[in-house]
């Protein structure tokens, strides 16, 4: 617990502070998001759960193909093996957090319940018990270090530091996280638990993650995360772990998520004023020449699958697009305007009218 117990060591750089201010200014707009997306909140919730599950699965490098990972992320399936059962348990945990973000509490029981959920129908995780001599050496008869007791002490320290109101929330979360990583209180799933708990901390207080995937951003900066963790680990034994990189990484993810949210708000507000089919058509006309149905789904996450299918069929009948192949992986191609006119090219300066 060397990170949380030495919070007074923290110093904040000016560029970090400026970025933090921008994040909290963006956080102040969250009530507007909830009001704007009220009609489609369940669609957003399900989309974020799917995306979070998919990218966390990629981080954990499960032993099944990416298409299978996508399928498990989107559908309710019966697992074929223990790896798939574990992934579906992870998806269930993300589902619970997404449905009840404010219900998460920093308690040892929350961690224990998560460990039990992950181990359901797979392999149970328990709190570690390690023998320790009085001189501190391990693996001998003597005092026992119990994972639950250690975790309860860490939680108690976090809550104590939180009550002082002296430390910013992301600083607290980052320091707690580094201590938890070193604690490894369970016999299994410590890494998975740490990722999910980090997400639970953030989505509870930053509602942007109700609409934007945290784990997609986390996956994209995962190499930087490993570097940040290595930096904290390097100084951990001194009692003064350096969590600067980890804090900055979390704030960067938050800021990029708010920027993504702002871009989406603009397109969503515009789309609300249009017929959804017309909006899809506009995307196709102004987008890539060759595209997939998934591209359309990502561009219009609140539009029902049947609406996308109907629009694609209409545009095909109108000669705007043509299918390339068949099946789930098939693609579509936008047909050039001149080809739809039978290959004729009109030169607007060829004909002259009296004006």
Secondary structure by P-SEA (a helix, b strand, c coil): cccccccccccccaaaaaaaaaaaaaaaaaaaaaaaacccaaaaaaaaaaaaaaaaaaaacccccaaaaaaaaccccccccaaaaaaaaaaaaaaaaaaccccccccaaaaaaaaaaaacccccccbbbbbbccccccccccbbbbaaaaaaaaaaaaaaaaaaccccaaaaaaaaaaaaaaacccccaaaaaaaaaaaaaacccccccccccaaaaaaaaaaaaaaaaaaaaaacccccccaaaaaaaaaaaaaaaaaaaaaaaaaaaaaaaccaaaaaaaaaaaccccccaaaaaaacccccaaaaaaaaaaaaaacccccccccccbbbbbbcccccccccccccccccccc
